[in-house]
């Protein structure tokens, strides 16, 4: 481990020529390399996490309109954390320094969501990052320690790349049938068919996306697979397991150190889910929910 960073202690993991770095603040996947090639877009150690890079988003991902939601008949008002658009954004642990334990190839980070403004539930969370021969595997668990059912959702925000390739030339594939239409506050107003070209593969430099998707095609093993492919055929795949039925894809032109960065964000619920109910799970007291996703190079 090493520290002295706005993102807290940095946890270094290794298995053969695969290395990863996890930031304590937000339990963020801040680096992943195979053979020295970046699979996560890096950023300087001396600055806060840009664009929520790699952060765990819980107990909701994305936005809640005006921070207000109906909790089974009780009106709730969350703190506004996106003042520009007057939304509550990306959950309650984004700036939390998690408790850490680790081995050479695995890191376990734990943090508790305590009852607070707009969210009166006690939720224990754990994130396990395990380096694999072809990348990294991630396991999340959420346990409700409240005395009543608690609404929860989860997402994560990795920026995926193949670092020795111009990001404009990477080909993005997202196997989605449905896209969300949003207003000028990035809140859903409806859905539309997703572009077939995105399922077949589009050059990243030819698109601009900040879009949520659903109706995701799963492979025989139950996983959804999104990918970025280099001109030489190398492919980095982000897979999401059962429970992750949504994804947000975001192409950023203001990410440090690169002219273009691509976030592929597995989510269990879309934006404003506390109001729509889409993807929200109500955990019974002492119930645990386990979720899996990962990144692999082939």
Buried (B, 14 or more C-beta within 10 A) or exposed (E): EEEEBEBBBBBBBEBEEBBBBBBBBBBBBBBBBBEEBBBBBBBEBEEBBBBBBBBBBBBBBBBBBBBBBEBEEEEBBBEBBBEEBEBBBBBBBBBBBBEBEBEEBBBBBBBBBEEEEBBBBBBBBBBBBBBBEBBBBBBBBBBBBBEEBBBBBBBBBBBBBBBEBBBEEBBBBBBBBBBBEBEEBBBBEEBEEBBEEBBEBBEBBEBEBEBBBBBBEBEEEEBBBBBBBBEEEBBBBBBBBEBBBBBBBBBBEEBEEBEBBBBBBBBBBBBBBBBBEBBBBEBEEEBEBEBBBBBBBE
